[in-house]
Amino acid sequence: MTLSIRPLTGDGSPPAEGEYAQACEVSGATRWLYLSGQIPVAPDGALAADFTGQCEQVWD
């Protein structure tokens, strides 16, 4: 059995840094979707200055 791993990135998301991926689809005998955590970065790479702003960015 051969496994296939496909990194996924959502539309309008900031570019990944390093080997980070928002999600990965792993296909073989079955198909799995692994999700990563959310980061408080706007699509333009800006980081909110305070905790409240960062929380709002994660949920937008």
PDB file of N, CA, C and O in Angstrom:
ATOM      1  N   MET A   1       0.845  -1.178   0.000  1.00  0.00           N
ATOM      2  CA  MET A   1       0.000   0.000   0.000  1.00  0.00           C
ATOM      3  C   MET A   1       0.893   1.245   0.000  1.00  0.00           C
ATOM      4  O   MET A   1       1.863   1.325   0.754  1.00  0.00           O
ATOM      5  N   THR A   2       0.557   2.196  -0.843  1.00  0.00           N
ATOM      6  CA  THR A   2       1.288   3.454  -0.937  1.00  0.00           C
ATOM      7  C   THR A   2       0.475   4.570  -0.294  1.00  0.00           C
ATOM      8  O   THR A   2      -0.718   4.711  -0.563  1.00  0.00           O
ATOM      9  N   LEU A   3       1.122   5.360   0.556  1.00  0.00           N
ATOM     10  CA  LEU A   3       0.470   6.512   1.170  1.00  0.00           C
ATOM     11  C   LEU A   3       0.761   7.761   0.361  1.00  0.00           C
ATOM     12  O   LEU A   3       1.863   7.942  -0.157  1.00  0.00           O
ATOM     13  N   SER A   4      -0.231   8.607   0.262  1.00  0.00           N
ATOM     14  CA  SER A   4      -0.088   9.899  -0.397  1.00  0.00           C
ATOM     15  C   SER A   4      -0.375  10.981   0.636  1.00  0.00           C
ATOM     16  O   SER A   4      -1.404  10.938   1.311  1.00  0.00           O
ATOM     17  N   ILE A   5       0.526  11.950   0.765  1.00  0.00           N
ATOM     18  CA  ILE A   5       0.348  13.058   1.709  1.00  0.00           C
ATOM     19  C   ILE A   5       0.264  14.352   0.919  1.00  0.00           C
ATOM     20  O   ILE A   5       1.184  14.700   0.179  1.00  0.00           O
ATOM     21  N   ARG A   6      -0.860  15.070   1.083  1.00  0.00           N
ATOM     22  CA  ARG A   6      -1.066  16.317   0.343  1.00  0.00           C
ATOM     23  C   ARG A   6      -1.308  17.458   1.326  1.00  0.00           C
ATOM     24  O   ARG A   6      -2.337  17.475   2.001  1.00  0.00           O
ATOM     25  N   PRO A   7      -0.363  18.431   1.424  1.00  0.00           N
ATOM     26  CA  PRO A   7      -0.581  19.596   2.287  1.00  0.00           C
ATOM     27  C   PRO A   7      -1.693  20.484   1.724  1.00  0.00           C
ATOM     28  O   PRO A   7      -1.819  20.627   0.508  1.00  0.00           O
ATOM     29  N   LEU A   8      -2.492  21.076   2.603  1.00  0.00           N
ATOM     30  CA  LEU A   8      -3.609  21.929   2.200  1.00  0.00           C
ATOM     31  C   LEU A   8      -3.500  23.295   2.875  1.00  0.00           C
ATOM     32  O   LEU A   8      -3.086  23.396   4.030  1.00  0.00           O
ATOM     33  N   THR A   9      -3.874  24.334   2.147  1.00  0.00           N
ATOM     34  CA  THR A   9      -3.908  25.695   2.671  1.00  0.00           C
ATOM     35  C   THR A   9      -5.217  26.340   2.244  1.00  0.00           C
ATOM     36  O   THR A   9      -5.622  26.211   1.089  1.00  0.00           O
ATOM     37  N   GLY A  10      -5.882  27.034   3.163  1.00  0.00           N
ATOM     38  CA  GLY A  10      -7.150  27.681   2.857  1.00  0.00           C
ATOM     39  C   GLY A  10      -6.976  28.947   2.033  1.00  0.00           C
ATOM     40  O   GLY A  10      -5.923  29.583   2.067  1.00  0.00           O
ATOM     41  N   ASP A  11      -8.009  29.301   1.299  1.00  0.00           N
ATOM     42  CA  ASP A  11      -7.994  30.540   0.516  1.00  0.00           C
ATOM     43  C   ASP A  11      -7.888  31.741   1.448  1.00  0.00           C
ATOM     44  O   ASP A  11      -8.554  31.776   2.483  1.00  0.00           O
ATOM     45  N   GLY A  12      -7.070  32.715   1.101  1.00  0.00           N
ATOM     46  CA  GLY A  12      -6.924  33.929   1.890  1.00  0.00           C
ATOM     47  C   GLY A  12      -6.077  33.768   3.137  1.00  0.00           C
ATOM     48  O   GLY A  12      -6.023  34.676   3.966  1.00  0.00           O
ATOM     49  N   SER A  13      -5.421  32.640   3.283  1.00  0.00           N
ATOM     50  CA  SER A  13      -4.575  32.411   4.454  1.00  0.00           C
ATOM     51  C   SER A  13      -3.183  32.980   4.232  1.00  0.00           C
ATOM     52  O   SER A  13      -2.718  33.062   3.095  1.00  0.00           O
ATOM     53  N   PRO A  14      -2.515  33.372   5.312  1.00  0.00           N
ATOM     54  CA  PRO A  14      -1.140  33.859   5.151  1.00  0.00           C
ATOM     55  C   PRO A  14      -0.236  32.716   4.712  1.00  0.00           C
ATOM     56  O   PRO A  14      -0.544  31.555   4.982  1.00  0.00           O
ATOM     57  N   PRO A  15       0.866  33.014   4.045  1.00  0.00           N
ATOM     58  CA  PRO A  15       1.776  31.948   3.623  1.00  0.00           C
ATOM     59  C   PRO A  15       2.383  31.234   4.825  1.00  0.00           C
ATOM     60  O   PRO A  15       2.615  31.842   5.871  1.00  0.00           O
ATOM     61  N   ALA A  16       2.633  29.958   4.665  1.00  0.00           N
ATOM     62  CA  ALA A  16       3.221  29.159   5.738  1.00  0.00           C
ATOM     63  C   ALA A  16       4.695  29.495   5.914  1.00  0.00           C
ATOM     64  O   ALA A  16       5.379  29.875   4.963  1.00  0.00           O
ATOM     65  N   GLU A  17       5.169  29.350   7.137  1.00  0.00           N
ATOM     66  CA  GLU A  17       6.588  29.534   7.428  1.00  0.00           C
ATOM     67  C   GLU A  17       7.200  28.159   7.653  1.00  0.00           C
ATOM     68  O   GLU A  17       6.658  27.365   8.421  1.00  0.00           O
ATOM     69  N   GLY A  18       8.294  27.867   7.013  1.00  0.00           N
ATOM     70  CA  GLY A  18       8.958  26.579   7.183  1.00  0.00           C
ATOM     71  C   GLY A  18       8.123  25.440   6.624  1.00  0.00           C
ATOM     72  O   GLY A  18       7.579  25.543   5.524  1.00  0.00           O
ATOM     73  N   GLU A  19       8.022  24.358   7.376  1.00  0.00           N
ATOM     74  CA  GLU A  19       7.312  23.153   6.932  1.00  0.00           C
ATOM     75  C   GLU A  19       5.860  23.126   7.411  1.00  0.00           C
ATOM     76  O   GLU A  19       5.220  22.075   7.373  1.00  0.00           O
ATOM     77  N   TYR A  20       5.337  24.255   7.857  1.00  0.00           N
ATOM     78  CA  TYR A  20       3.983  24.339   8.393  1.00  0.00           C
ATOM     79  C   TYR A  20       2.943  24.159   7.290  1.00  0.00           C
ATOM     80  O   TYR A  20       3.108  24.691   6.192  1.00  0.00           O
ATOM     81  N   ALA A  21       1.888  23.423   7.567  1.00  0.00           N
ATOM     82  CA  ALA A  21       0.733  23.300   6.673  1.00  0.00           C
ATOM     83  C   ALA A  21      -0.520  23.386   7.539  1.00  0.00           C
ATOM     84  O   ALA A  21      -0.538  22.869   8.656  1.00  0.00           O
ATOM     85  N   GLN A  22      -1.554  24.027   7.037  1.00  0.00           N
ATOM     86  CA  GLN A  22      -2.796  24.151   7.809  1.00  0.00           C
ATOM     87  C   GLN A  22      -3.493  22.812   7.981  1.00  0.00           C
ATOM     88  O   GLN A  22      -4.147  22.567   8.995  1.00  0.00           O
ATOM     89  N   ALA A  23      -3.352  21.960   6.997  1.00  0.00           N
ATOM     90  CA  ALA A  23      -3.947  20.630   7.052  1.00  0.00           C
ATOM     91  C   ALA A  23      -3.201  19.725   6.083  1.00  0.00           C
ATOM     92  O   ALA A  23      -2.530  20.195   5.163  1.00  0.00           O
ATOM     93  N   CYS A  24      -3.328  18.423   6.302  1.00  0.00           N
ATOM     94  CA  CYS A  24      -2.755  17.444   5.377  1.00  0.00           C
ATOM     95  C   CYS A  24      -3.780  16.348   5.151  1.00  0.00           C
ATOM     96  O   CYS A  24      -4.387  15.842   6.095  1.00  0.00           O
ATOM     97  N   GLU A  25      -3.964  15.989   3.895  1.00  0.00           N
ATOM     98  CA  GLU A  25      -4.806  14.855   3.541  1.00  0.00           C
ATOM     99  C   GLU A  25      -3.879  13.668   3.306  1.00  0.00           C
ATOM    100  O   GLU A  25      -2.956  13.745   2.496  1.00  0.00           O
ATOM    101  N   VAL A  26      -4.128  12.575   4.016  1.00  0.00           N
ATOM    102  CA  VAL A  26      -3.326  11.364   3.875  1.00  0.00           C
ATOM    103  C   VAL A  26      -4.233  10.286   3.299  1.00  0.00           C
ATOM    104  O   VAL A  26      -5.250   9.931   3.896  1.00  0.00           O
ATOM    105  N   SER A  27      -3.856   9.771   2.134  1.00  0.00           N
ATOM    106  CA  SER A  27      -4.663   8.760   1.450  1.00  0.00           C
ATOM    107  C   SER A  27      -3.867   7.471   1.313  1.00  0.00           C
ATOM    108  O   SER A  27      -2.665   7.498   1.049  1.00  0.00           O
ATOM    109  N   GLY A  28      -4.531   6.367   1.489  1.00  0.00           N
ATOM    110  CA  GLY A  28      -3.970   5.036   1.320  1.00  0.00           C
ATOM    111  C   GLY A  28      -5.145   4.083   1.263  1.00  0.00           C
ATOM    112  O   GLY A  28      -6.024   4.233   0.414  1.00  0.00           O
ATOM    113  N   ALA A  29      -5.173   3.093   2.163  1.00  0.00           N
ATOM    114  CA  ALA A  29      -6.324   2.199   2.258  1.00  0.00           C
ATOM    115  C   ALA A  29      -7.549   2.976   2.745  1.00  0.00           C
ATOM    116  O   ALA A  29      -8.684   2.639   2.407  1.00  0.00           O
ATOM    117  N   THR A  30      -7.305   4.019   3.543  1.00  0.00           N
ATOM    118  CA  THR A  30      -8.355   4.936   3.995  1.00  0.00           C
ATOM    119  C   THR A  30      -7.870   6.356   3.747  1.00  0.00           C
ATOM    120  O   THR A  30      -6.731   6.566   3.330  1.00  0.00           O
ATOM    121  N   ARG A  31      -8.725   7.317   4.001  1.00  0.00           N
ATOM    122  CA  ARG A  31      -8.352   8.724   3.806  1.00  0.00           C
ATOM    123  C   ARG A  31      -8.538   9.469   5.123  1.00  0.00           C
ATOM    124  O   ARG A  31      -9.596   9.385   5.747  1.00  0.00           O
ATOM    125  N   TRP A  32      -7.491  10.208   5.547  1.00  0.00           N
ATOM    126  CA  TRP A  32      -7.509  10.956   6.796  1.00  0.00           C
ATOM    127  C   TRP A  32      -7.229  12.417   6.514  1.00  0.00           C
ATOM    128  O   TRP A  32      -6.525  12.755   5.562  1.00  0.00           O
ATOM    129  N   LEU A  33      -7.788  13.283   7.354  1.00  0.00           N
ATOM    130  CA  LEU A  33      -7.513  14.712   7.275  1.00  0.00           C
ATOM    131  C   LEU A  33      -6.972  15.149   8.630  1.00  0.00           C
ATOM    132  O   LEU A  33      -7.669  15.057   9.641  1.00  0.00           O
ATOM    133  N   TYR A  34      -5.727  15.626   8.650  1.00  0.00           N
ATOM    134  CA  TYR A  34      -5.092  16.119   9.868  1.00  0.00           C
ATOM    135  C   TYR A  34      -5.111  17.640   9.836  1.00  0.00           C
ATOM    136  O   TYR A  34      -4.670  18.250   8.862  1.00  0.00           O
ATOM    137  N   LEU A  35      -5.622  18.252  10.898  1.00  0.00           N
ATOM    138  CA  LEU A  35      -5.725  19.705  10.987  1.00  0.00           C
ATOM    139  C   LEU A  35      -4.726  20.245  11.994  1.00  0.00           C
ATOM    140  O   LEU A  35      -4.448  19.612  13.012  1.00  0.00           O
ATOM    141  N   SER A  36      -4.185  21.430  11.699  1.00  0.00           N
ATOM    142  CA  SER A  36      -3.262  22.078  12.633  1.00  0.00           C
ATOM    143  C   SER A  36      -3.992  23.192  13.375  1.00  0.00           C
ATOM    144  O   SER A  36      -5.158  23.472  13.095  1.00  0.00           O
ATOM    145  N   GLY A  37      -3.312  23.816  14.308  1.00  0.00           N
ATOM    146  CA  GLY A  37      -3.884  24.931  15.051  1.00  0.00           C
ATOM    147  C   GLY A  37      -3.964  26.191  14.207  1.00  0.00           C
ATOM    148  O   GLY A  37      -3.383  26.269  13.125  1.00  0.00           O
ATOM    149  N   GLN A  38      -4.676  27.155  14.707  1.00  0.00           N
ATOM    150  CA  GLN A  38      -4.824  28.439  14.029  1.00  0.00           C
ATOM    151  C   GLN A  38      -3.812  29.428  14.588  1.00  0.00           C
ATOM    152  O   GLN A  38      -3.494  29.389  15.777  1.00  0.00           O
ATOM    153  N   ILE A  39      -3.309  30.311  13.740  1.00  0.00           N
ATOM    154  CA  ILE A  39      -2.383  31.346  14.193  1.00  0.00           C
ATOM    155  C   ILE A  39      -3.013  32.718  13.964  1.00  0.00           C
ATOM    156  O   ILE A  39      -3.751  32.896  12.995  1.00  0.00           O
ATOM    157  N   PRO A  40      -2.740  33.688  14.832  1.00  0.00           N
ATOM    158  CA  PRO A  40      -3.382  35.005  14.739  1.00  0.00           C
ATOM    159  C   PRO A  40      -2.673  35.948  13.770  1.00  0.00           C
ATOM    160  O   PRO A  40      -2.263  37.044  14.151  1.00  0.00           O
ATOM    161  N   VAL A  41      -2.532  35.520  12.518  1.00  0.00           N
ATOM    162  CA  VAL A  41      -1.850  36.330  11.509  1.00  0.00           C
ATOM    163  C   VAL A  41      -2.837  36.631  10.386  1.00  0.00           C
ATOM    164  O   VAL A  41      -3.510  35.727   9.890  1.00  0.00           O
ATOM    165  N   ALA A  42      -2.923  37.895   9.986  1.00  0.00           N
ATOM    166  CA  ALA A  42      -3.800  38.311   8.883  1.00  0.00           C
ATOM    167  C   ALA A  42      -3.211  37.831   7.551  1.00  0.00           C
ATOM    168  O   ALA A  42      -2.019  37.530   7.481  1.00  0.00           O
ATOM    169  N   PRO A  43      -4.025  37.756   6.499  1.00  0.00           N
ATOM    170  CA  PRO A  43      -3.512  37.333   5.190  1.00  0.00           C
ATOM    171  C   PRO A  43      -2.310  38.139   4.700  1.00  0.00           C
ATOM    172  O   PRO A  43      -1.499  37.626   3.929  1.00  0.00           O
ATOM    173  N   ASP A  44      -2.184  39.402   5.140  1.00  0.00           N
ATOM    174  CA  ASP A  44      -1.033  40.215   4.720  1.00  0.00           C
ATOM    175  C   ASP A  44       0.185  40.019   5.630  1.00  0.00           C
ATOM    176  O   ASP A  44       1.203  40.689   5.456  1.00  0.00           O
ATOM    177  N   GLY A  45       0.081  39.092   6.612  1.00  0.00           N
ATOM    178  CA  GLY A  45       1.197  38.798   7.506  1.00  0.00           C
ATOM    179  C   GLY A  45       1.212  39.611   8.781  1.00  0.00           C
ATOM    180  O   GLY A  45       2.084  39.412   9.627  1.00  0.00           O
ATOM    181  N   ALA A  46       0.256  40.534   8.943  1.00  0.00           N
ATOM    182  CA  ALA A  46       0.214  41.391  10.134  1.00  0.00           C
ATOM    183  C   ALA A  46      -0.245  40.602  11.364  1.00  0.00           C
ATOM    184  O   ALA A  46      -1.112  39.734  11.274  1.00  0.00           O
ATOM    185  N   LEU A  47       0.351  40.921  12.502  1.00  0.00           N
ATOM    186  CA  LEU A  47      -0.001  40.315  13.779  1.00  0.00           C
ATOM    187  C   LEU A  47      -0.634  41.386  14.655  1.00  0.00           C
ATOM    188  O   LEU A  47      -0.062  42.461  14.836  1.00  0.00           O
ATOM    189  N   ALA A  48      -1.822  41.096  15.205  1.00  0.00           N
ATOM    190  CA  ALA A  48      -2.495  42.058  16.082  1.00  0.00           C
ATOM    191  C   ALA A  48      -1.623  42.342  17.306  1.00  0.00           C
ATOM    192  O   ALA A  48      -0.891  41.468  17.771  1.00  0.00           O
ATOM    193  N   ALA A  49      -1.707  43.562  17.820  1.00  0.00           N
ATOM    194  CA  ALA A  49      -0.829  44.017  18.901  1.00  0.00           C
ATOM    195  C   ALA A  49      -1.171  43.438  20.266  1.00  0.00           C
ATOM    196  O   ALA A  49      -0.290  43.309  21.116  1.00  0.00           O
ATOM    197  N   ASP A  50      -2.442  43.084  20.495  1.00  0.00           N
ATOM    198  CA  ASP A  50      -2.809  42.615  21.825  1.00  0.00           C
ATOM    199  C   ASP A  50      -3.541  41.275  21.757  1.00  0.00           C
ATOM    200  O   ASP A  50      -3.893  40.793  20.680  1.00  0.00           O
ATOM    201  N   PHE A  51      -3.760  40.686  22.934  1.00  0.00           N
ATOM    202  CA  PHE A  51      -4.380  39.371  23.034  1.00  0.00           C
ATOM    203  C   PHE A  51      -5.777  39.347  22.421  1.00  0.00           C
ATOM    204  O   PHE A  51      -6.120  38.417  21.691  1.00  0.00           O
ATOM    205  N   THR A  52      -6.578  40.363  22.714  1.00  0.00           N
ATOM    206  CA  THR A  52      -7.943  40.425  22.186  1.00  0.00           C
ATOM    207  C   THR A  52      -7.931  40.463  20.664  1.00  0.00           C
ATOM    208  O   THR A  52      -8.692  39.741  20.019  1.00  0.00           O
ATOM    209  N   GLY A  53      -7.083  41.292  20.090  1.00  0.00           N
ATOM    210  CA  GLY A  53      -6.979  41.382  18.638  1.00  0.00           C
ATOM    211  C   GLY A  53      -6.522  40.075  18.009  1.00  0.00           C
ATOM    212  O   GLY A  53      -6.994  39.706  16.934  1.00  0.00           O
ATOM    213  N   GLN A  54      -5.607  39.369  18.670  1.00  0.00           N
ATOM    214  CA  GLN A  54      -5.135  38.090  18.150  1.00  0.00           C
ATOM    215  C   GLN A  54      -6.243  37.042  18.200  1.00  0.00           C
ATOM    216  O   GLN A  54      -6.384  36.247  17.271  1.00  0.00           O
ATOM    217  N   CYS A  55      -7.032  37.033  19.277  1.00  0.00           N
ATOM    218  CA  CYS A  55      -8.167  36.104  19.367  1.00  0.00           C
ATOM    219  C   CYS A  55      -9.184  36.379  18.269  1.00  0.00           C
ATOM    220  O   CYS A  55      -9.697  35.449  17.646  1.00  0.00           O
ATOM    221  N   GLU A  56      -9.475  37.649  18.030  1.00  0.00           N
ATOM    222  CA  GLU A  56     -10.423  38.009  16.975  1.00  0.00           C
ATOM    223  C   GLU A  56      -9.903  37.575  15.606  1.00  0.00           C
ATOM    224  O   GLU A  56     -10.680  37.105  14.775  1.00  0.00           O
ATOM    225  N   GLN A  57      -8.604  37.724  15.361  1.00  0.00           N
ATOM    226  CA  GLN A  57      -8.025  37.334  14.072  1.00  0.00           C
ATOM    227  C   GLN A  57      -8.151  35.829  13.844  1.00  0.00           C
ATOM    228  O   GLN A  57      -8.431  35.399  12.725  1.00  0.00           O
ATOM    229  N   VAL A  58      -7.949  35.029  14.882  1.00  0.00           N
ATOM    230  CA  VAL A  58      -8.051  33.573  14.749  1.00  0.00           C
ATOM    231  C   VAL A  58      -9.451  33.169  14.303  1.00  0.00           C
ATOM    232  O   VAL A  58      -9.597  32.250  13.497  1.00  0.00           O
ATOM    233  N   TRP A  59     -10.477  33.837  14.810  1.00  0.00           N
ATOM    234  CA  TRP A  59     -11.852  33.445  14.515  1.00  0.00           C
ATOM    235  C   TRP A  59     -12.434  34.138  13.289  1.00  0.00           C
ATOM    236  O   TRP A  59     -13.538  33.790  12.871  1.00  0.00           O
ATOM    237  N   ASP A  60     -11.741  35.097  12.702  1.00  0.00           N
ATOM    238  CA  ASP A  60     -12.239  35.768  11.483  1.00  0.00           C
ATOM    239  C   ASP A  60     -11.988  34.929  10.253  1.00  0.00           C
ATOM    240  O   ASP A  60     -12.340  35.336   9.146  1.00  0.00           O
TER     241      ASP A  60
END
